[in-house]
Amino acid sequence: MTYEITYNGKKLSVTPKEFALLGLFLRHPNQVFTREQLIMTLWGYDADTEDRTVDSHVRNLREKLRQAGFPIEKHLQTV
């Protein structure tokens, strides 16, 4: 299953987790999230998810948005 989002007329296919990440980031602009917070929010308390899984989903989402021309570096930063 994938979701389709559009930026500047360009359609992007994103996974359900990428879609959930994007939604979370859009609902909470200028908020810093730890990997643990992202895991708890998107996978749940009992999830057996590694930090690197989160990194992978964020990296993939960034790349898809970058390819569509979205200035991702201005809006999504790793601290």
C-alpha positions as CSV (number, residue, x, y, z in Angstrom):
1,M,0.0,0.0,0.0
2,T,1.3,3.5,-0.8
3,Y,0.0,7.0,-0.5
4,E,0.2,9.6,-3.2
5,I,1.1,13.2,-2.3
6,T,1.6,16.2,-4.7
7,Y,4.1,19.0,-4.5
8,N,4.3,21.6,-7.2
9,G,2.2,19.4,-9.5
10,K,4.6,16.5,-9.0
11,K,3.1,13.3,-7.7
12,L,5.1,11.3,-5.2
13,S,4.4,7.8,-3.9
14,V,5.2,7.4,-0.2
15,T,4.9,4.5,2.2
16,P,2.4,4.5,5.0
17,K,5.2,5.3,7.5
18,E,6.6,8.1,5.3
19,F,3.1,9.5,5.1
20,A,2.6,9.3,8.8
21,L,6.0,11.0,9.4
22,L,5.1,13.8,7.0
23,G,1.8,14.3,8.7
24,L,3.4,14.4,12.1
25,F,6.0,17.0,10.9
26,L,3.3,19.1,9.3
27,R,1.1,19.1,12.4
28,H,4.0,20.1,14.6
29,P,6.2,22.6,12.8
30,N,9.3,23.7,14.5
31,Q,9.2,20.9,17.0
32,V,12.1,18.6,17.7
33,F,11.4,14.9,17.9
34,T,13.7,12.2,19.3
35,R,13.9,8.9,17.5
36,E,12.2,7.4,20.6
37,Q,9.3,9.8,20.3
38,L,8.9,9.0,16.6
39,I,8.9,5.3,17.3
40,M,6.4,5.7,20.1
41,T,4.1,7.8,17.9
42,L,4.3,5.9,14.7
43,W,4.9,2.3,15.8
44,G,3.6,2.3,19.3
45,Y,4.8,1.6,22.8
46,D,5.4,-2.1,22.3
47,A,7.2,-1.8,19.0
48,D,10.4,-3.7,18.4
49,T,11.7,-1.0,16.1
50,E,15.3,0.1,15.9
51,D,16.5,3.7,15.7
52,R,18.0,3.1,12.3
53,T,14.6,2.1,11.0
54,V,13.4,5.6,11.8
55,D,16.5,7.1,10.1
56,S,15.8,5.0,7.0
57,H,12.2,6.2,6.7
58,V,13.2,9.9,7.3
59,R,16.0,9.6,4.7
60,N,13.7,8.1,2.1
61,L,11.0,10.8,2.7
62,R,13.6,13.5,2.5
63,E,14.9,12.1,-0.8
64,K,11.4,11.9,-2.4
65,L,10.6,15.4,-1.4
66,R,14.0,16.7,-2.6
67,Q,13.5,15.0,-6.0
68,A,10.1,16.9,-6.3
69,G,11.9,20.2,-5.7
70,F,10.8,20.8,-2.1
71,P,13.5,22.7,-0.2
72,I,13.7,20.0,2.5
73,E,16.9,21.2,4.1
74,K,15.1,24.4,5.1
75,H,12.2,22.5,6.7
76,L,13.4,19.2,8.1
77,Q,16.7,19.1,9.9
78,T,18.5,16.6,12.0
79,V,19.9,18.0,15.2
